[in-house]
Amino acid sequence: MSTYIRVIKCKAAIAWEPKKPLSIEEVEVAPPKAHEVRIKIVATGICRTDEHVISGAMTTPFPILLGHEAAGVVESIGAGVTSVRPGDKVIPLFAPQCGECRSCRSSKGSLCIKNDLAAPCGLITDGTTRFTCRGKPVHHFLTTSTFTEYTVVDESAVVKIDAAAPLEKVCLISCGFSTGYGAAVRTAQVEPGSTCAVFGLGGVGLSTVMGCKAAGASRIIAVDINKDKFAKAKMLGATDFVNPQDYKKPVQEVLVEMTGGEGVDYSFEVIGHTETMMAALASCHMSCGTSVMVGVPPSASQITLDPMLLFTGRTWKGSVFGGWKSKESVPKLVADYMGNNINLDALITHTMPFDRINEGFDLLNQGKRLNSLFINLVCKYFPLNYPPNIEIGTYMQ
């Protein structure tokens, strides 16, 4: 039964200020307005971008309801919504697709003007919020806000998927998998027989490895300072492995030497550090190499660049959500998973109760300190009637 006409009170994890744990609270979620959709979240994950906000590395308004990697079921819709209806399985989109802005109309662009990534304001399309906690408004995050039992998004930021899809698996398509896989097959457009280097072997990096393999790369060099990641990378398609700590020279020099003095055809920085962004750029071929930034850099970071790295002909690209046009591509990626054409299961590591969400962030940060597996948190809400019983799973990121 739809609860469109009423405010829903439910459990959510709120970030009241940076550098503090999330607080499990009761929040009020307002009904959807025109062209909005209220979603019952069934599965959600922690991404490194969520941690950037908590650590203060990414500037956003507070208090804020984080989370952007998720899947769920439509609970109710506002006036004018035509693409989904109550009961549909859906994926919320941190990279919306309005279909009308220049980026959406262009064959080259994919970052819709309705995104809240470039300059986060934490508000829904009409400039307000649908969340209230302790009598205070709570900001949205990346047009999605999924660390909650219910959320409200603009219709441009949600897409219907296969009704048979397991939401606790395909939620990875809403961010981590699509971002890495698409960086290889869409943004870089890796060619058969090429040589690739992937810097960072978390879930997004491993997805990039899968994308390089799917595109037909003959050599995929996996770069990480944690050798424990190499076995999973090999299983997913990596052919060579480099731990920069094993060498006394810069890693880009190591990669150039490994490729006969030429450099790789494609390099991918999937960490979000300016130092490794520069190393990835320098490791690709001086004239025809392409380097792609996949990891989200901290808000205040800057890069000092030797212009000769680009003057000689290298191409340097950024990739948000793997370059996919979200509403068009996400259902196809879900179909690929259902057809056993892509491997999401290899990225799953843990399951946990929702109340332990901060423990999930602790695991993520342990991975950061040790450069071990980045962890994504997946909350599974069962059954679908309100109020739900909550479990959480964790995924590599």
LINVEN-V662778 format. One record per backbone hydrogen bond with DSSP energy under -0.5 kcal/mol. CO is the residue of the C=O (numbers start at 1). NH is the residue of the N-H. E is the energy in kcal/mol with one decimal. If there is no record, write none. Layout:
<<CO | NH | E> <CO | NH | E>>
This chain:
<<3 | 6 | -1.9> <8 | 10 | -0.5> <8 | 29 | -3.2> <10 | 27 | -3.0> <11 | 149 | -1.9> <12 | 14 | -0.6> <12 | 25 | -3.0> <14 | 16 | -0.8> <14 | 23 | -2.8> <15 | 63 | -0.6> <15 | 64 | -2.4> <17 | 20 | -0.8> <22 | 24 | -0.5> <23 | 14 | -2.9> <23 | 25 | -0.6> <25 | 12 | -2.2> <25 | 27 | -0.6> <27 | 10 | -2.2> <27 | 29 | -0.5> <28 | 30 | -0.6> <28 | 132 | -1.8> <29 | 8 | -2.4> <33 | 36 | -1.6> <35 | 155 | -2.5> <36 | 78 | -2.9> <37 | 39 | -0.5> <37 | 153 | -2.6> <38 | 75 | -2.9> <38 | 76 | -1.6> <39 | 41 | -0.8> <39 | 151 | -2.1> <40 | 73 | -2.3> <42 | 381 | -1.5> <43 | 71 | -2.5> <44 | 379 | -1.0> <45 | 68 | -0.6> <45 | 69 | -0.7> <47 | 50 | -0.9> <47 | 51 | -1.4> <48 | 52 | -1.9> <49 | 53 | -1.3> <50 | 54 | -1.7> <51 | 55 | -2.7> <52 | 56 | -0.8> <52 | 57 | -1.3> <52 | 58 | -1.9> <53 | 56 | -0.6> <54 | 19 | -4.9> <57 | 299 | -3.1> <58 | 60 | -0.5> <63 | 139 | -2.6> <64 | 15 | -2.7> <64 | 66 | -0.8> <66 | 147 | -2.3> <67 | 145 | -0.8> <67 | 146 | -0.9> <68 | 70 | -0.7> <69 | 45 | -2.8> <71 | 42 | -2.3> <71 | 43 | -2.2> <72 | 90 | -2.9> <73 | 40 | -3.3> <74 | 87 | -2.7> <76 | 38 | -2.6> <78 | 81 | -1.5> <79 | 35 | -2.4> <85 | 88 | -2.1> <88 | 74 | -2.6> <89 | 161 | -2.5> <90 | 72 | -2.6> <91 | 159 | -1.6> <92 | 94 | -0.6> <94 | 96 | -0.6> <94 | 116 | -0.5> <96 | 112 | -0.8> <101 | 105 | -2.1> <102 | 106 | -1.7> <110 | 112 | -1.1> <112 | 115 | -1.9> <117 | 120 | -0.6> <122 | 140 | -2.6> <124 | 127 | -2.6> <128 | 124 | -3.1> <130 | 30 | -2.6> <131 | 138 | -2.1> <132 | 28 | -3.1> <133 | 136 | -2.2> <136 | 133 | -2.8> <138 | 131 | -0.6> <139 | 65 | -2.5> <141 | 144 | -2.4> <141 | 145 | -1.5> <146 | 148 | -1.6> <147 | 13 | -2.6> <149 | 41 | -1.8> <151 | 39 | -3.0> <153 | 37 | -2.9> <154 | 157 | -2.3> <155 | 158 | -1.0> <156 | 97 | -2.1> <157 | 93 | -2.9> <159 | 91 | -2.1> <162 | 165 | -1.7> <165 | 167 | -0.7> <166 | 169 | -1.9> <166 | 170 | -2.5> <167 | 171 | -1.2> <169 | 172 | -1.7> <170 | 173 | -1.6> <171 | 174 | -1.4> <172 | 175 | -1.2> <172 | 177 | -1.7> <172 | 178 | -0.7> <174 | 94 | -0.5> <175 | 179 | -2.8> <176 | 180 | -1.9> <177 | 181 | -2.9> <178 | 182 | -2.2> <179 | 183 | -1.3> <180 | 184 | -1.0> <181 | 184 | -0.6> <181 | 185 | -2.2> <182 | 186 | -2.8> <182 | 187 | -2.1> <183 | 188 | -2.3> <184 | 189 | -0.5> <184 | 190 | -2.4> <191 | 194 | -1.7> <194 | 218 | -1.5> <194 | 219 | -1.6> <195 | 265 | -1.5> <195 | 266 | -1.9> <196 | 221 | -3.4> <197 | 199 | -0.5> <197 | 268 | -2.3> <198 | 200 | -0.7> <198 | 223 | -2.9> <199 | 270 | -2.6> <202 | 206 | -2.9> <203 | 207 | -1.8> <204 | 208 | -1.8> <205 | 209 | -2.1> <206 | 210 | -2.1> <207 | 211 | -2.0> <208 | 212 | -2.6> <209 | 213 | -2.3> <210 | 214 | -2.5> <211 | 215 | -1.8> <212 | 217 | -2.4> <213 | 216 | -1.4> <216 | 193 | -3.1> <219 | 196 | -2.9> <219 | 221 | -0.5> <220 | 222 | -0.6> <220 | 239 | -2.6> <220 | 240 | -1.9> <221 | 198 | -2.8> <222 | 242 | -2.8> <223 | 200 | -2.9> <225 | 227 | -0.6> <226 | 229 | -1.7> <227 | 230 | -1.5> <229 | 233 | -2.0> <230 | 234 | -2.6> <231 | 235 | -2.1> <232 | 236 | -1.5> <233 | 237 | -0.5> <233 | 238 | -2.8> <234 | 237 | -1.1> <240 | 222 | -3.1> <242 | 224 | -2.1> <242 | 244 | -0.6> <243 | 246 | -2.7> <244 | 247 | -1.5> <250 | 253 | -0.9> <250 | 254 | -1.5> <251 | 255 | -2.3> <252 | 256 | -2.1> <253 | 257 | -2.3> <254 | 258 | -2.2> <255 | 259 | -1.0> <256 | 259 | -0.6> <256 | 261 | -2.6> <256 | 262 | -0.5> <256 | 263 | -0.6> <257 | 260 | -1.4> <259 | 262 | -1.1> <262 | 286 | -0.6> <264 | 285 | -2.9> <265 | 290 | -2.4> <266 | 197 | -2.1> <267 | 292 | -2.7> <268 | 199 | -3.2> <268 | 270 | -0.7> <269 | 294 | -2.8> <269 | 295 | -2.1> <272 | 298 | -0.6> <273 | 277 | -1.8> <274 | 278 | -2.0> <275 | 279 | -2.0> <276 | 280 | -2.6> <277 | 281 | -2.0> <278 | 282 | -2.5> <279 | 283 | -1.3> <280 | 284 | -0.6> <281 | 284 | -1.1> <283 | 264 | -2.2> <285 | 289 | -1.6> <286 | 314 | -0.8> <289 | 315 | -2.5> <290 | 267 | -2.3> <291 | 317 | -2.9> <292 | 269 | -2.5> <292 | 294 | -0.6> <293 | 319 | -1.7> <295 | 297 | -0.5> <298 | 301 | -1.5> <303 | 305 | -0.6> <305 | 307 | -0.8> <306 | 309 | -2.2> <307 | 310 | -1.3> <307 | 311 | -2.7> <308 | 312 | -1.6> <309 | 314 | -0.6> <310 | 313 | -1.8> <315 | 291 | -2.9> <317 | 293 | -3.2> <319 | 321 | -0.5> <320 | 323 | -2.0> <321 | 324 | -1.7> <324 | 326 | -0.9> <325 | 328 | -0.5> <325 | 329 | -2.5> <326 | 330 | -2.7> <329 | 333 | -2.3> <330 | 334 | -2.5> <331 | 335 | -2.1> <332 | 336 | -2.1> <333 | 337 | -2.0> <334 | 338 | -2.6> <335 | 339 | -1.7> <336 | 341 | -3.1> <336 | 342 | -0.7> <337 | 340 | -2.0> <342 | 344 | -0.7> <344 | 347 | -1.9> <345 | 348 | -1.4> <347 | 396 | -2.9> <350 | 394 | -5.2> <352 | 392 | -3.6> <353 | 356 | -1.9> <354 | 357 | -1.7> <356 | 359 | -0.9> <356 | 360 | -1.5> <357 | 361 | -1.5> <358 | 362 | -1.9> <359 | 363 | -2.3> <360 | 364 | -2.1> <361 | 365 | -2.6> <362 | 366 | -2.2> <363 | 367 | -2.1> <364 | 368 | -1.5> <365 | 369 | -2.4> <366 | 370 | -2.7> <367 | 371 | -1.1> <367 | 372 | -1.0> <374 | 397 | -1.7> <376 | 395 | -5.0> <377 | 379 | -0.5> <378 | 380 | -0.6> <378 | 393 | -9.9> <379 | 381 | -0.6> <380 | 382 | -0.6> <380 | 391 | -2.7> <382 | 389 | -2.0> <389 | 382 | -2.8> <391 | 380 | -5.5> <392 | 352 | -9.9> <393 | 378 | -9.9> <394 | 349 | -2.0> <394 | 350 | -2.8> <395 | 376 | -9.9> <397 | 204 | -0.6>>
